[in-house]
Amino acid sequence: MATDPSMAVNLASLLLLIFASTATAYTNHTVGDAKGWHFNATTNTSATDYSAWAANQTFSLGDYLIFKTTTNQTVIQTYNVTNYRHCSADDDESDGDTFEYEGGSNNFNEELTIEVPLTIEGANYYFSGAADGIQCQQGMAFNIKVGHGQGLPPYLNQPPPPPYVTPSPPPPESTEQPSPVENDVGMTSAANVRAALCALTVLLFA
């Protein structure tokens, strides 16, 4: 049976649209674009205006922030505006809402790429915690608003693991000694047996 050419073209177009929408559902945002996530210690300035960069982006759940940086900087992600304003990850009011990303290397000025997924809708805050907050105070900070978009992809939409519970220690071994009453009963029983044997011996040889 012949196939209608127009139907084949329409089907191909539909598949292309589906593929394109799937491919563009989530976006990788390179923070600072070509400037990256850097700080000039000589001029005491950030590499670019990160707030201006963020203002020109649209962020959705499932997107990633890509920080092209070095081990001289850190990336602090927080949902706590107080931490953000104080350029500190150690605020006493913080309750599991602030995270620090670093490469785990002790080498100075080593190139590093940090990938941060956007998993919480609403206000998200980012800053560098290096140099006791000085980098943050001098411009290495920005905030974004994350929209729902396509929602979280399955690989990011996982329930958190159950909290760790410390196992209970085993009960201590018993060190109790038999009570005196039990000892007395045992001694009485043994005496009765000896008396019975003696009486039986007397009867046999009488």
RAHU-V107220 format. One record per residue. N is the residue number from 1. RES is the residue in one small letter. D_FIRST is the distance of its C-alpha to the first C-alpha in Angstrom with 2 decimals. Layout:
# RAHU-V107220
[[N/RES/D_FIRST] [N/RES/D_FIRST]]
This chain:
# RAHU-V107220
[[1/m/0.00] [2/a/3.82] [3/t/6.54] [4/d/9.62] [5/p/12.42] [6/s/15.06] [7/m/13.71] [8/a/13.73] [9/v/17.21] [10/n/18.45] [11/l/17.56] [12/a/19.31] [13/s/22.22] [14/l/22.60] [15/l/22.80] [16/l/25.28] [17/l/27.39] [18/i/27.53] [19/f/28.59] [20/a/31.12] [21/s/32.65] [22/t/33.02] [23/a/34.55] [24/t/37.05] [25/a/37.97] [26/y/41.17] [27/t/43.50] [28/n/46.12] [29/h/49.18] [30/t/51.57] [31/v/54.95] [32/g/56.88] [33/d/54.00] [34/a/55.47] [35/k/58.97] [36/g/58.10] [37/w/60.41] [38/h/63.77] [39/f/67.43] [40/n/70.02] [41/a/73.25] [42/t/75.25] [43/t/74.47] [44/n/73.90] [45/t/70.65] [46/s/66.99] [47/a/64.52] [48/t/62.92] [49/d/62.93] [50/y/60.68] [51/s/60.96] [52/a/59.73] [53/w/56.83] [54/a/55.84] [55/a/56.11] [56/n/53.26] [57/q/50.82] [58/t/48.63] [59/f/48.77] [60/s/46.62] [61/l/46.58] [62/g/45.00] [63/d/46.01] [64/y/48.44] [65/l/51.63] [66/i/52.13] [67/f/55.82] [68/k/56.51] [69/t/60.16] [70/t/62.92] [71/t/65.10] [72/n/67.71] [73/q/65.77] [74/t/64.37] [75/v/61.75] [76/i/62.87] [77/q/60.32] [78/t/61.85] [79/y/61.18] [80/n/64.94] [81/v/66.09] [82/t/69.68] [83/n/68.83] [84/y/66.99] [85/r/69.92] [86/h/72.39] [87/c/70.32] [88/s/70.95] [89/a/68.93] [90/d/72.03] [91/d/72.62] [92/d/74.14] [93/e/71.76] [94/s/68.71] [95/d/67.05] [96/g/64.10] [97/d/62.57] [98/t/63.48] [99/f/62.00] [100/e/63.02] [101/y/60.62] [102/e/62.10] [103/g/61.23] [104/g/63.80] [105/s/65.43] [106/n/69.15] [107/n/68.78] [108/f/69.70] [109/n/67.36] [110/e/64.39] [111/e/60.96] [112/l/58.93] [113/t/55.61] [114/i/55.57] [115/e/52.37] [116/v/52.97] [117/p/50.20] [118/l/50.47] [119/t/50.43] [120/i/52.75] [121/e/51.93] [122/g/54.70] [123/a/57.61] [124/n/57.67] [125/y/60.61] [126/y/60.98] [127/f/64.01] [128/s/65.70] [129/g/68.41] [130/a/70.00] [131/a/73.62] [132/d/74.59] [133/g/72.44] [134/i/73.70] [135/q/70.29] [136/c/68.88] [137/q/71.82] [138/q/71.25] [139/g/67.64] [140/m/65.47] [141/a/64.10] [142/f/61.36] [143/n/59.74] [144/i/56.21] [145/k/54.45] [146/v/51.34] [147/g/48.72] [148/h/46.25] [149/g/43.12] [150/q/40.31] [151/g/42.96] [152/l/43.90] [153/p/41.29] [154/p/41.45] [155/y/43.49] [156/l/46.20] [157/n/46.07] [158/q/47.97] [159/p/51.03] [160/p/54.31] [161/p/55.83] [162/p/58.49] [163/p/62.03] [164/y/64.07] [165/v/66.74] [166/t/69.75] [167/p/70.24] [168/s/73.42] [169/p/76.19] [170/p/77.08] [171/p/80.10] [172/p/83.43] [173/e/84.91] [174/s/87.65] [175/t/91.19] [176/e/93.10] [177/q/95.99] [178/p/96.86] [179/s/99.15] [180/p/102.85] [181/v/102.47] [182/e/100.03] [183/n/102.48] [184/d/105.35] [185/v/103.43] [186/g/102.63] [187/m/106.30] [188/t/107.54] [189/s/105.25] [190/a/106.47] [191/a/110.14] [192/n/109.65] [193/v/108.25] [194/r/111.25] [195/a/113.69] [196/a/112.13] [197/l/112.38] [198/c/116.02] [199/a/116.84] [200/l/115.17] [201/t/117.16] [202/v/120.43] [203/l/119.69] [204/l/118.88] [205/f/122.09] [206/a/124.49]]
